[in-house]
Amino acid sequence: MRGLELGISPAGFAAHLLDPHPRSVRQARRFLQHCLSQWQLPAPVDSATLVVSELSTNALQHSRTPGSGPVWLAIILYTEELICAVADPSPKPPRTQSLAPLSEAGRGLHVIAALSSSWGWSPSPPPGKIVWARIPL
């Protein structure tokens, strides 16, 4: 697996550094699948995969500039939920967009909201943010 993997804890935490390329979204999905397999969690695979794809895509598209900081994916397992979070170097808050019926882009946060029990974001130093979503198990 490409990228730097911090590891997968049996206690339910895993983090992965995403390469600054669009192909990193595929890395993020594979890393999630590996985590779920290690934790023996088949139930939320489809929803979690789509949420991780959208979180990663948004972070890589909207925060990557030359010399900016890394983009990290974290997966956290709790008793009744899976939290997927992406930290990126952009301090700009995520926002949902009004969409035309045939829009081909701008649906990411709408997809995340539909598939998760809640989602949100918080600033993180040095300027950056963490966008997260909770997926019920």
N, CA, C and O atoms as a MOPAC input file, in Angstrom:
PM7 MOZYME 1SCF
protein

 N      0.85100 1    -1.16500 1     0.00000 1
 C      0.00000 1     0.00000 1     0.00000 1
 C      0.89700 1     1.22800 1     0.00000 1
 O      1.83100 1     1.31700 1     0.79700 1
 N      0.61900 1     2.17300 1    -0.89100 1
 C      1.42000 1     3.39700 1    -0.97200 1
 C      1.04400 1     4.33400 1     0.15700 1
 O      0.01200 1     4.15500 1     0.80300 1
 N      1.86200 1     5.31400 1     0.39300 1
 C      1.62600 1     6.27500 1     1.45700 1
 C      2.19900 1     5.76200 1     2.75100 1
 O      2.61700 1     4.60700 1     2.82900 1
 N      2.22600 1     6.58000 1     3.74600 1
 C      2.76100 1     6.21600 1     5.04200 1
 C      1.62800 1     5.74800 1     5.92600 1
 O      0.68500 1     6.49700 1     6.18200 1
 N      1.71100 1     4.54400 1     6.38400 1
 C      0.70000 1     4.00900 1     7.27400 1
 C      1.24200 1     4.07400 1     8.68800 1
 O      2.30000 1     3.50700 1     8.96300 1
 N      0.55500 1     4.74400 1     9.58700 1
 C      0.97900 1     4.77800 1    10.97600 1
 C      0.66400 1     3.46700 1    11.64500 1
 O      1.31400 1     3.09500 1    12.62200 1
 N     -0.29100 1     2.78100 1    11.15300 1
 C     -0.63300 1     1.49700 1    11.72400 1
 C     -2.10500 1     1.39500 1    12.02500 1
 O     -2.84700 1     2.37600 1    12.00900 1
 N     -2.49300 1     0.18200 1    12.29600 1
 C     -3.87000 1    -0.11000 1    12.65100 1
 C     -3.83400 1    -0.70900 1    14.04000 1
 O     -3.27600 1    -1.78600 1    14.25000 1
 N     -4.41900 1    -0.02100 1    14.96600 1
 C     -4.45300 1    -0.48400 1    16.34200 1
 C     -5.60900 1    -1.45300 1    16.52900 1
 O     -6.70500 1    -1.20900 1    16.02400 1
 N     -5.38400 1    -2.54900 1    17.24500 1
 C     -6.50700 1    -3.42700 1    17.54400 1
 C     -7.54000 1    -2.72500 1    18.41800 1
 O     -8.68600 1    -3.16700 1    18.50400 1
 N     -7.13800 1    -1.62700 1    19.06800 1
 C     -8.05800 1    -0.86900 1    19.91800 1
 C     -9.00200 1     0.00500 1    19.10900 1
 O     -9.92900 1     0.58600 1    19.67300 1
 N     -8.79300 1     0.11300 1    17.80400 1
 C     -9.74200 1     0.82700 1    16.97300 1
 C     -9.31000 1     2.18600 1    16.47700 1
 O    -10.15500 1     3.06400 1    16.30300 1
 N     -8.03300 1     2.39400 1    16.24400 1
 C     -7.56600 1     3.64000 1    15.64300 1
 C     -6.57100 1     3.31300 1    14.54700 1
 O     -5.69900 1     2.46100 1    14.71600 1
 N     -6.71300 1     4.00600 1    13.41200 1
 C     -5.77400 1     3.83500 1    12.31000 1
 C     -5.61100 1     5.17100 1    11.60700 1
 O     -6.56300 1     5.94400 1    11.50600 1
 N     -4.40300 1     5.44600 1    11.11900 1
 C     -4.14600 1     6.69100 1    10.38800 1
 C     -3.27900 1     6.38800 1     9.18600 1
 O     -2.44900 1     5.48000 1     9.20800 1
 N     -3.48900 1     7.17000 1     8.13000 1
 C     -2.78000 1     6.93700 1     6.86900 1
 C     -2.51300 1     8.28400 1     6.20600 1
 O     -3.42100 1     9.10600 1     6.07400 1
 N     -1.29000 1     8.50700 1     5.79600 1
 C     -0.91600 1     9.71800 1     5.07100 1
 C     -1.26000 1     9.52000 1     3.60100 1
 O     -0.84000 1     8.54100 1     2.98400 1
 N     -2.02500 1    10.45000 1     3.04400 1
 C     -2.41800 1    10.35200 1     1.64100 1
 C     -1.43100 1    11.10900 1     0.76000 1
 O     -1.03800 1    12.23200 1     1.07600 1
 N     -1.03900 1    10.49100 1    -0.33300 1
 C     -0.18700 1    11.15600 1    -1.31400 1
 C     -0.95300 1    12.32200 1    -1.92900 1
 O     -2.18000 1    12.26500 1    -2.00800 1
 N     -0.27000 1    13.37400 1    -2.36500 1
 C     -0.96600 1    14.53600 1    -2.93900 1
 C     -1.36300 1    14.34300 1    -4.40100 1
 O     -1.01300 1    15.15900 1    -5.25300 1
 N     -2.08800 1    13.27400 1    -4.69200 1
 C     -2.52000 1    12.94100 1    -6.06000 1
 C     -3.96300 1    12.47400 1    -6.01400 1
 O     -4.42700 1    11.98000 1    -4.98600 1
 N     -4.66600 1    12.62600 1    -7.10900 1
 C     -6.04200 1    12.10400 1    -7.15900 1
 C     -6.11000 1    10.59800 1    -6.89600 1
 O     -7.12200 1    10.11500 1    -6.38700 1
 N     -5.06200 1     9.85000 1    -7.22900 1
 C     -5.09500 1     8.39600 1    -6.98800 1
 C     -5.12400 1     8.06200 1    -5.49900 1
 O     -5.38000 1     6.91800 1    -5.12500 1
 N     -4.86600 1     9.04500 1    -4.65300 1
 C     -4.90500 1     8.81400 1    -3.21400 1
 C     -6.29900 1     8.46000 1    -2.71900 1
 O     -6.43600 1     7.84000 1    -1.66500 1
 N     -7.32200 1     8.83700 1    -3.44900 1
 C     -8.67800 1     8.46900 1    -3.05400 1
 C     -8.80700 1     6.94400 1    -3.08100 1
 O     -9.43700 1     6.35200 1    -2.20400 1
 N     -8.22000 1     6.33100 1    -4.06900 1
 C     -8.20900 1     4.85900 1    -4.12600 1
 C     -7.41900 1     4.29700 1    -2.94500 1
 O     -7.82600 1     3.29700 1    -2.35400 1
 N     -6.29400 1     4.92600 1    -2.59300 1
 C     -5.51300 1     4.50500 1    -1.41400 1
 C     -6.36400 1     4.59200 1    -0.15200 1
 O     -6.33400 1     3.69500 1     0.69100 1
 N     -7.11500 1     5.66900 1    -0.03200 1
 C     -7.96100 1     5.86700 1     1.14800 1
 C     -9.00100 1     4.75100 1     1.25400 1
 O     -9.23100 1     4.21700 1     2.34000 1
 N     -9.62400 1     4.40100 1     0.13900 1
 C    -10.62400 1     3.31900 1     0.15400 1
 C     -9.97900 1     1.99300 1     0.53100 1
 O    -10.53700 1     1.23200 1     1.32100 1
 N     -8.81100 1     1.71400 1    -0.02700 1
 C     -8.11900 1     0.46000 1     0.29900 1
 C     -7.71700 1     0.40900 1     1.76900 1
 O     -7.82700 1    -0.63200 1     2.41700 1
 N     -7.24800 1     1.54500 1     2.28800 1
 C     -6.86500 1     1.59600 1     3.68900 1
 C     -8.08100 1     1.33900 1     4.58200 1
 O     -7.98900 1     0.58600 1     5.55100 1
 N     -9.21300 1     1.95800 1     4.26200 1
 C    -10.43400 1     1.72300 1     5.02400 1
 C    -10.80800 1     0.24800 1     4.98200 1
 O    -11.10100 1    -0.34900 1     6.01700 1
 N    -10.79800 1    -0.34500 1     3.78500 1
 C    -11.14900 1    -1.76300 1     3.64900 1
 C    -10.21900 1    -2.63000 1     4.50300 1
 O    -10.66500 1    -3.59100 1     5.13100 1
 N     -8.93600 1    -2.29200 1     4.52400 1
 C     -7.96300 1    -3.03800 1     5.32500 1
 C     -8.28800 1    -2.90100 1     6.82300 1
 O     -8.24000 1    -3.88400 1     7.56300 1
 N     -8.61500 1    -1.69400 1     7.25600 1
 C     -8.98600 1    -1.47400 1     8.66000 1
 C    -10.21700 1    -2.29700 1     9.02900 1
 O    -10.22400 1    -2.99900 1    10.04000 1
 N    -11.25300 1    -2.20500 1     8.20700 1
 C    -12.48700 1    -2.92600 1     8.49400 1
 C    -12.24700 1    -4.42900 1     8.54500 1
 O    -12.83000 1    -5.12800 1     9.37500 1
 N    -11.40100 1    -4.91700 1     7.67300 1
 C    -11.06600 1    -6.33500 1     7.67400 1
 C    -10.31900 1    -6.71700 1     8.96300 1
 O    -10.63100 1    -7.73100 1     9.58800 1
 N     -9.34400 1    -5.90700 1     9.34800 1
 C     -8.58200 1    -6.18300 1    10.56900 1
 C     -9.47500 1    -6.16000 1    11.80500 1
 O     -9.27200 1    -6.93800 1    12.73700 1
 N    -10.44800 1    -5.28100 1    11.81200 1
 C    -11.36300 1    -5.16900 1    12.94600 1
 C    -12.57600 1    -6.07500 1    12.79700 1
 O    -13.45300 1    -6.08100 1    13.66200 1
 N    -12.63700 1    -6.84000 1    11.71100 1
 C    -13.71800 1    -7.78200 1    11.42800 1
 C    -15.08800 1    -7.09000 1    11.42900 1
 O    -16.01500 1    -7.50900 1    12.12200 1
 N    -15.18500 1    -6.02000 1    10.63400 1
 C    -16.41500 1    -5.23200 1    10.53100 1
 C    -16.91200 1    -5.19100 1     9.09200 1
 O    -16.54100 1    -4.27400 1     8.36000 1
 N    -17.71600 1    -6.12100 1     8.66200 1
 C    -18.23200 1    -6.06500 1     7.29400 1
 C    -19.42800 1    -5.13100 1     7.11600 1
 O    -19.69700 1    -4.70000 1     5.99500 1
 N    -20.15600 1    -4.80400 1     8.19400 1
 C    -21.43900 1    -4.11000 1     8.06900 1
 C    -21.39300 1    -2.76000 1     7.35700 1
 O    -22.14400 1    -2.58500 1     6.39700 1
 N    -20.56200 1    -1.79200 1     7.75800 1
 C    -20.67400 1    -0.46100 1     7.15800 1
 C    -19.80100 1    -0.24000 1     5.93300 1
 O    -19.50500 1     0.90500 1     5.59100 1
 N    -19.38800 1    -1.29800 1     5.27400 1
 C    -18.40900 1    -1.17100 1     4.20300 1
 C    -18.84300 1    -0.21300 1     3.09700 1
 O    -18.07400 1     0.67900 1     2.73800 1
 N    -20.02700 1    -0.36300 1     2.55300 1
 C    -20.43700 1     0.48300 1     1.43000 1
 C    -20.55700 1     1.95600 1     1.82300 1
 O    -20.00400 1     2.82300 1     1.14700 1
 N    -21.26400 1     2.24000 1     2.89300 1
 C    -21.42400 1     3.62700 1     3.32800 1
 C    -20.08500 1     4.23600 1     3.71500 1
 O    -19.77200 1     5.35600 1     3.31200 1
 N    -19.30200 1     3.51500 1     4.48200 1
 C    -18.00600 1     4.03100 1     4.91800 1
 C    -17.07900 1     4.27200 1     3.73200 1
 O    -16.33500 1     5.25200 1     3.71800 1
 N    -17.11700 1     3.39800 1     2.74700 1
 C    -16.27100 1     3.56000 1     1.56700 1
 C    -16.63200 1     4.83500 1     0.80700 1
 O    -15.74400 1     5.58000 1     0.39100 1
 N    -17.91500 1     5.08800 1     0.62400 1
 C    -18.34100 1     6.31000 1    -0.06000 1
 C    -17.98900 1     7.55400 1     0.74900 1
 O    -17.55700 1     8.55700 1     0.18100 1
 N    -18.16700 1     7.50100 1     2.05300 1
 C    -17.84100 1     8.65400 1     2.90100 1
 C    -16.34600 1     8.94800 1     2.84100 1
 O    -15.94900 1    10.10300 1     2.68400 1
 N    -15.51700 1     7.92100 1     2.96500 1
 C    -14.06000 1     8.12600 1     2.89200 1
 C    -13.66000 1     8.65800 1     1.52100 1
 O    -12.78200 1     9.51600 1     1.42300 1
 N    -14.28800 1     8.16500 1     0.47100 1
 C    -13.99900 1     8.67000 1    -0.87500 1
 C    -14.30300 1    10.15500 1    -0.97700 1
 O    -13.49300 1    10.92200 1    -1.49600 1
 N    -15.45700 1    10.56100 1    -0.48700 1
 C    -15.85600 1    11.96600 1    -0.57900 1
 C    -14.99600 1    12.85600 1     0.31200 1
 O    -14.57500 1    13.93100 1    -0.11600 1
 N    -14.73000 1    12.42600 1     1.54200 1
 C    -13.87000 1    13.22100 1     2.42900 1
 C    -12.48100 1    13.40300 1     1.81600 1
 O    -11.93300 1    14.50600 1     1.82200 1
 N    -11.92400 1    12.33000 1     1.29600 1
 C    -10.57400 1    12.38300 1     0.70500 1
 C    -10.55700 1    13.23800 1    -0.55800 1
 O     -9.65500 1    14.05200 1    -0.75300 1
 N    -11.54800 1    13.04900 1    -1.40500 1
 C    -11.62800 1    13.83500 1    -2.64000 1
 C    -11.70100 1    15.32200 1    -2.32900 1
 O    -10.98400 1    16.12600 1    -2.92500 1
 N    -12.57500 1    15.68400 1    -1.39000 1
 C    -12.71000 1    17.09200 1    -1.02600 1
 C    -11.39800 1    17.65300 1    -0.49700 1
 O    -10.98300 1    18.74200 1    -0.89200 1
 N    -10.75000 1    16.92200 1     0.38700 1
 C     -9.49600 1    17.40600 1     0.97000 1
 C     -8.42300 1    17.57900 1    -0.09700 1
 O     -7.70700 1    18.58000 1    -0.10200 1
 N     -8.31100 1    16.62500 1    -0.98600 1
 C     -7.26900 1    16.68400 1    -2.01600 1
 C     -7.57500 1    17.74900 1    -3.06800 1
 O     -6.65200 1    18.38500 1    -3.57600 1
 N     -8.83600 1    17.95700 1    -3.40400 1
 C     -9.18900 1    18.95200 1    -4.41500 1
 C     -9.13500 1    20.37300 1    -3.89500 1
 O     -8.72400 1    21.28200 1    -4.61600 1
 N     -9.54000 1    20.57600 1    -2.66300 1
 C     -9.72100 1    21.93600 1    -2.17400 1
 C     -8.60800 1    22.44000 1    -1.26700 1
 O     -8.63400 1    23.60200 1    -0.86000 1
 N     -7.64100 1    21.60600 1    -0.94300 1
 C     -6.63000 1    22.07000 1    -0.00200 1
 C     -5.20100 1    21.93900 1    -0.50200 1
 O     -4.28400 1    22.47100 1     0.12300 1
 N     -4.99300 1    21.26000 1    -1.58600 1
 C     -3.62300 1    21.01200 1    -2.03400 1
 C     -3.09300 1    22.17400 1    -2.86000 1
 O     -3.62300 1    22.51200 1    -3.91800 1
 N     -2.03800 1    22.76800 1    -2.34200 1
 C     -1.28500 1    23.78300 1    -3.07700 1
 C      0.18500 1    23.45100 1    -2.88400 1
 O      0.53600 1    22.80500 1    -1.89700 1
 N      1.05200 1    23.87000 1    -3.78900 1
 C      2.47300 1    23.56400 1    -3.61900 1
 C      2.98300 1    24.05500 1    -2.26500 1
 O      2.76300 1    25.20400 1    -1.88200 1
 N      3.66400 1    23.16700 1    -1.55400 1
 C      4.23300 1    23.51600 1    -0.26800 1
 C      3.27200 1    23.43300 1     0.89800 1
 O      3.66000 1    23.69900 1     2.03600 1
 N      2.01600 1    23.06600 1     0.64000 1
 C      1.07400 1    22.95100 1     1.74800 1
 C      1.35400 1    21.67200 1     2.53000 1
 O      2.12700 1    20.82100 1     2.09100 1
 N      0.73000 1    21.54900 1     3.66800 1
 C      0.95400 1    20.39800 1     4.53400 1
 C      0.29200 1    19.12900 1     4.03100 1
 O     -0.34400 1    19.11900 1     2.97800 1
 N      0.45000 1    18.06200 1     4.79600 1
 C     -0.07700 1    16.75100 1     4.39600 1
 C     -1.58600 1    16.62500 1     4.59900 1
 O     -2.21700 1    17.42900 1     5.28400 1
 N     -2.13300 1    15.59000 1     3.98100 1
 C     -3.52800 1    15.21000 1     4.16700 1
 C     -3.51600 1    13.83300 1     4.82900 1
 O     -2.92700 1    12.88300 1     4.31100 1
 N     -4.17400 1    13.74500 1     5.98000 1
 C     -4.22000 1    12.50400 1     6.74700 1
 C     -5.64600 1    11.96900 1     6.80500 1
 O     -6.60900 1    12.72900 1     6.90200 1
 N     -5.75800 1    10.65600 1     6.74400 1
 C     -7.02800 1     9.97200 1     6.94600 1
 C     -6.93500 1     9.22300 1     8.26900 1
 O     -5.95900 1     8.51500 1     8.51500 1
 N     -7.93700 1     9.37400 1     9.11400 1
 C     -8.00600 1     8.61600 1    10.36600 1
 C     -9.32400 1     7.85900 1    10.39900 1
 O    -10.36800 1     8.37600 1    10.00000 1
 N     -9.25400 1     6.62900 1    10.88200 1
 C    -10.42900 1     5.78600 1    11.05800 1
 C    -10.46800 1     5.42000 1    12.54000 1
 O     -9.49600 1     4.89700 1    13.08500 1
 N    -11.59000 1     5.69900 1    13.18000 1
 C    -11.71700 1     5.43900 1    14.61400 1
 C    -12.94500 1     4.56400 1    14.82700 1
 O    -14.04300 1     4.89100 1    14.37500 1
 N    -12.74500 1     3.45700 1    15.51600 1
 C    -13.82000 1     2.51300 1    15.79500 1
 C    -14.28900 1     2.67900 1    17.23300 1
 O    -13.50600 1     2.55700 1    18.17400 1
 N    -15.57000 1     2.95700 1    17.38600 1
 C    -16.20400 1     2.96600 1    18.69400 1
 C    -17.18800 1     1.81900 1    18.73600 1
 O    -17.38700 1     1.12800 1    17.73700 1
 N    -17.80100 1     1.61300 1    19.87900 1
 C    -18.71000 1     0.48600 1    20.05100 1
 C    -19.82400 1     0.45600 1    19.01800 1
 O    -20.11400 1    -0.59800 1    18.45200 1
 N    -20.44800 1     1.59100 1    18.76700 1
 C    -21.60900 1     1.60500 1    17.88600 1
 C    -21.44500 1     2.49900 1    16.66500 1
 O    -22.42400 1     2.78400 1    15.97400 1
 N    -20.22600 1     2.94500 1    16.39000 1
 C    -20.03000 1     3.80600 1    15.22900 1
 C    -18.57700 1     3.77900 1    14.75900 1
 O    -17.65600 1     3.42600 1    15.49500 1
 N    -18.42700 1     4.16400 1    13.51900 1
 C    -17.12100 1     4.31000 1    12.89400 1
 C    -16.98800 1     5.79200 1    12.55200 1
 O    -17.87600 1     6.37400 1    11.93000 1
 N    -15.88100 1     6.39300 1    12.95900 1
 C    -15.65000 1     7.79400 1    12.62300 1
 C    -14.54500 1     7.84400 1    11.58100 1
 O    -13.46300 1     7.28900 1    11.77500 1
 N    -14.82900 1     8.50900 1    10.48500 1
 C    -13.86200 1     8.70400 1     9.41600 1
 C    -13.54000 1    10.19100 1     9.40200 1
 O    -14.44600 1    11.02100 1     9.32600 1
 N    -12.25600 1    10.53400 1     9.47400 1
 C    -11.85600 1    11.93500 1     9.53400 1
 C    -10.68600 1    12.17800 1     8.59900 1
 O     -9.80100 1    11.33500 1     8.45300 1
 N    -10.69500 1    13.34000 1     7.97100 1
 C     -9.58500 1    13.73100 1     7.10200 1
 C     -9.08100 1    15.09000 1     7.56700 1
 O     -9.85100 1    16.04300 1     7.68500 1
 N     -7.77900 1    15.16800 1     7.82800 1
 C     -7.14100 1    16.42400 1     8.21300 1
 C     -6.38900 1    16.95800 1     7.00200 1
 O     -5.63600 1    16.23300 1     6.35200 1
 N     -6.60500 1    18.23700 1     6.70900 1
 C     -5.91400 1    18.83900 1     5.57100 1
 C     -5.40600 1    20.22800 1     5.95500 1
 O     -5.83100 1    20.77700 1     6.97200 1
 N     -4.50200 1    20.80200 1     5.15800 1
 C     -3.87100 1    22.06600 1     5.52400 1
 C     -4.67600 1    23.32700 1     5.22300 1
 O     -4.21100 1    24.42800 1     5.51800 1
 N     -5.84500 1    23.20000 1     4.65700 1
 C     -6.63200 1    24.38500 1     4.32400 1
 C     -7.50100 1    24.80700 1     5.50900 1
 O     -8.22800 1    23.97900 1     6.05800 1
 N     -7.44100 1    26.06900 1     5.91100 1
 C     -8.31300 1    26.52100 1     6.99200 1
 C     -9.73300 1    26.83100 1     6.52100 1
 O    -10.60800 1    27.11600 1     7.33900 1
 N     -9.96400 1    26.77700 1     5.23100 1
 C    -11.26500 1    27.12200 1     4.65400 1
 C    -12.31600 1    26.07400 1     5.05000 1
 O    -12.13100 1    24.88600 1     4.78600 1
 N    -13.41000 1    26.50500 1     5.67700 1
 C    -14.42000 1    25.53400 1     6.11200 1
 C    -15.14500 1    24.87800 1     4.93900 1
 O    -15.34000 1    25.50200 1     3.89600 1
 N    -15.54000 1    23.62300 1     5.11300 1
 C    -16.33200 1    22.98000 1     4.06500 1
 C    -17.73900 1    23.56700 1     4.07200 1
 O    -18.24500 1    23.96900 1     5.12000 1
 N    -18.36100 1    23.61400 1     2.91000 1
 C    -19.74000 1    24.10000 1     2.84400 1
 C    -20.47500 1    23.37600 1     1.73900 1
 O    -19.92400 1    23.07700 1     0.68000 1
 N    -21.73000 1    23.10500 1     2.01600 1
 C    -22.56500 1    22.46600 1     1.00000 1
 C    -22.93100 1    23.50700 1    -0.05100 1
 O    -22.99300 1    24.70400 1     0.22600 1
 N    -23.16800 1    23.02300 1    -1.24600 1
 C    -23.49900 1    23.90300 1    -2.36100 1
 C    -24.92700 1    23.64700 1    -2.80600 1
 O    -25.44900 1    22.53900 1    -2.67700 1
 N    -25.55100 1    24.70000 1    -3.33400 1
 C    -26.84100 1    24.51300 1    -4.01000 1
 C    -26.52700 1    23.89400 1    -5.36300 1
 O    -25.60700 1    24.32900 1    -6.05700 1
 N    -27.28500 1    22.89200 1    -5.72800 1
 C    -26.96700 1    22.14300 1    -6.94000 1
 C    -28.07700 1    22.23300 1    -7.97400 1
 O    -29.26500 1    22.20000 1    -7.65300 1
 N    -27.65500 1    22.34500 1    -9.21200 1
 C    -28.59500 1    22.19600 1   -10.32100 1
 C    -28.85900 1    20.69700 1   -10.48200 1
 O    -27.99700 1    19.88800 1   -10.13800 1
 N    -30.01200 1    20.31500 1   -10.98800 1
 C    -30.33700 1    18.88900 1   -11.10900 1
 C    -29.30500 1    18.05900 1   -11.87000 1
 O    -29.12400 1    16.88200 1   -11.55800 1
 N    -28.63100 1    18.63300 1   -12.84600 1
 C    -27.68000 1    17.85800 1   -13.64300 1
 C    -26.22100 1    18.17800 1   -13.31400 1
 O    -25.33000 1    17.85900 1   -14.10000 1
 N    -25.97000 1    18.79700 1   -12.17600 1
 C    -24.58800 1    19.10600 1   -11.77700 1
 C    -23.77000 1    17.82600 1   -11.66600 1
 O    -24.24600 1    16.80500 1   -11.16900 1
 N    -22.53300 1    17.90300 1   -12.13700 1
 C    -21.64900 1    16.74300 1   -12.05400 1
 C    -20.70000 1    16.83000 1   -10.87100 1
 O    -20.01900 1    15.85000 1   -10.57100 1
 N    -20.63100 1    17.95600 1   -10.19500 1
 C    -19.72700 1    18.12700 1    -9.06600 1
 C    -20.45600 1    18.86300 1    -7.95100 1
 O    -21.52800 1    19.42700 1    -8.16900 1
 N    -19.87500 1    18.85700 1    -6.76300 1
 C    -20.44300 1    19.59500 1    -5.64700 1
 C    -21.37700 1    18.79800 1    -4.76200 1
 O    -22.03600 1    19.36500 1    -3.89000 1
 N    -21.44700 1    17.48700 1    -4.97300 1
 C    -22.36300 1    16.65900 1    -4.20100 1
 C    -21.71900 1    15.98800 1    -2.99500 1
 O    -22.41800 1    15.34200 1    -2.21400 1
 N    -20.41300 1    16.12400 1    -2.82100 1
 C    -19.68400 1    15.38000 1    -1.79200 1
 C    -20.24800 1    15.50000 1    -0.39200 1
 O    -20.49000 1    14.48600 1     0.26300 1
 N    -20.46200 1    16.72300 1     0.08500 1
 C    -20.98300 1    16.89100 1     1.44000 1
 C    -22.42500 1    16.42700 1     1.55200 1
 O    -22.85100 1    16.00100 1     2.62600 1
 N    -23.18200 1    16.49900 1     0.47300 1
 C    -24.55100 1    15.97900 1     0.47700 1
 C    -24.52600 1    14.45300 1     0.63200 1
 O    -25.34200 1    13.88800 1     1.36100 1
 N    -23.60100 1    13.79900 1    -0.04500 1
 C    -23.45100 1    12.34300 1     0.06600 1
 C    -23.03200 1    11.98000 1     1.48900 1
 O    -23.57900 1    11.05200 1     2.08500 1
 N    -22.06300 1    12.71200 1     2.02800 1
 C    -21.60100 1    12.44700 1     3.39000 1
 C    -22.75400 1    12.60000 1     4.38200 1
 O    -22.93300 1    11.75200 1     5.25500 1
 N    -23.52800 1    13.66000 1     4.25600 1
 C    -24.66200 1    13.89200 1     5.15800 1
 C    -25.70100 1    12.77300 1     5.05400 1
 O    -26.27600 1    12.36200 1     6.06200 1
 N    -25.93800 1    12.28700 1     3.84500 1
 C    -26.94400 1    11.23900 1     3.64400 1
 C    -26.50800 1     9.88800 1     4.21600 1
 O    -27.35100 1     9.10700 1     4.65600 1
 N    -25.21500 1     9.60500 1     4.21500 1
 C    -24.73200 1     8.29100 1     4.63100 1
 C    -24.24900 1     8.21900 1     6.07700 1
 O    -23.96500 1     7.13200 1     6.58100 1
 N    -24.15700 1     9.35100 1     6.73900 1
 C    -23.64300 1     9.35700 1     8.10300 1
 C    -24.72500 1     9.83300 1     9.07500 1
 O    -25.70100 1    10.47100 1     8.68100 1
 N    -24.52600 1     9.50400 1    10.35500 1
 C    -25.47400 1     9.98300 1    11.36600 1
 C    -25.21500 1    11.44600 1    11.68000 1
 O    -26.12900 1    12.16700 1    12.07900 1
 N    -23.97300 1    11.89300 1    11.50300 1
 C    -23.62600 1    13.30100 1    11.63900 1
 C    -22.26600 1    13.52600 1    11.00500 1
 O    -21.48800 1    12.59200 1    10.81100 1
 N    -21.99400 1    14.77800 1    10.68600 1
 C    -20.68400 1    15.13900 1    10.16200 1
 C    -20.40500 1    16.56800 1    10.61000 1
 O    -21.31300 1    17.30300 1    10.99500 1
 N    -19.14400 1    16.94300 1    10.55200 1
 C    -18.78000 1    18.28900 1    10.94600 1
 C    -17.31400 1    18.54600 1    10.65900 1
 O    -16.65100 1    17.76600 1     9.97500 1
 N    -16.82800 1    19.63600 1    11.18600 1
 C    -15.43400 1    19.98900 1    10.97500 1
 C    -14.97300 1    20.84600 1    12.14200 1
 O    -15.78100 1    21.43900 1    12.85600 1
 N    -13.67200 1    20.89800 1    12.32100 1
 C    -13.08200 1    21.78000 1    13.31800 1
 C    -11.73200 1    22.23700 1    12.80700 1
 O    -11.05800 1    21.51300 1    12.07400 1
 N    -11.33200 1    23.46000 1    13.19900 1
 C    -10.01300 1    23.93900 1    12.79400 1
 C     -8.92900 1    23.13300 1    13.50500 1
 O     -9.14600 1    22.62400 1    14.60400 1
 N     -7.77800 1    23.02200 1    12.88200 1
 C     -6.63500 1    22.35000 1    13.50900 1
 C     -5.36100 1    23.12600 1    13.16600 1
 O     -5.23500 1    23.64400 1    12.05700 1
 N     -4.43600 1    23.20900 1    14.09000 1
 C     -3.20200 1    23.95800 1    13.81600 1
 C     -2.21700 1    23.11700 1    13.03000 1
 O     -2.37000 1    21.89500 1    13.00100 1
 N     -1.21000 1    23.70200 1    12.38900 1
 C     -1.19200 1    25.09000 1    11.94500 1
 C     -2.24300 1    25.23000 1    10.87600 1
 O     -2.75700 1    24.20600 1    10.42500 1
 N     -2.60000 1    26.40300 1    10.44100 1
 C     -3.93100 1    26.49900 1     9.86200 1
 C     -4.27800 1    25.27700 1     9.02100 1
 O     -3.53800 1    24.85500 1     8.13300 1
 N     -5.39600 1    24.75800 1     9.34000 1
 C     -5.92400 1    23.58400 1     8.65100 1
 C     -7.25100 1    23.22000 1     9.27300 1
 O     -7.80900 1    23.98700 1    10.05700 1
 N     -7.75700 1    22.05000 1     8.92400 1
 C     -9.03500 1    21.61100 1     9.48400 1
 C     -9.11400 1    20.09200 1     9.47000 1
 O     -8.33700 1    19.40500 1     8.80700 1
 N    -10.07000 1    19.60400 1    10.21700 1
 C    -10.41400 1    18.17600 1    10.22400 1
 C    -11.89400 1    18.09100 1     9.89500 1
 O    -12.72200 1    18.72000 1    10.55300 1
 N    -12.22000 1    17.32000 1     8.88500 1
 C    -13.61900 1    17.07800 1     8.51000 1
 C    -13.90600 1    15.62200 1     8.85100 1
 O    -13.14200 1    14.73400 1     8.47300 1
 N    -14.99700 1    15.37200 1     9.55700 1
 C    -15.29000 1    14.03000 1    10.04200 1
 C    -16.74400 1    13.63900 1     9.76700 1
 O    -17.60600 1    14.48800 1     9.53600 1
 N    -16.98100 1    12.35500 1     9.79900 1
 C    -18.33900 1    11.81900 1     9.66900 1
 C    -18.47100 1    10.58500 1    10.54900 1
 O    -17.54200 1     9.78500 1    10.66300 1
 N    -19.63500 1    10.44200 1    11.16700 1
 C    -19.94300 1     9.27500 1    12.01100 1
 C    -20.84800 1     8.32700 1    11.22900 1
 O    -21.87300 1     8.73400 1    10.68200 1
 N    -20.45200 1     7.06300 1    11.18700 1
 C    -21.22300 1     6.06700 1    10.46200 1
 C    -21.68100 1     5.01700 1    11.47500 1
 O    -20.84700 1     4.34200 1    12.07800 1
 N    -22.98600 1     4.87100 1    11.66900 1
 C    -23.48000 1     3.89100 1    12.63500 1
 C    -23.12800 1     2.46700 1    12.21400 1
 O    -23.11300 1     2.13700 1    11.02800 1
 N    -22.84700 1     1.64500 1    13.20300 1
 C    -22.55500 1     0.23200 1    12.92600 1
 C    -23.81800 1    -0.59900 1    13.10200 1
 O    -23.78700 1    -1.81500 1    12.91600 1

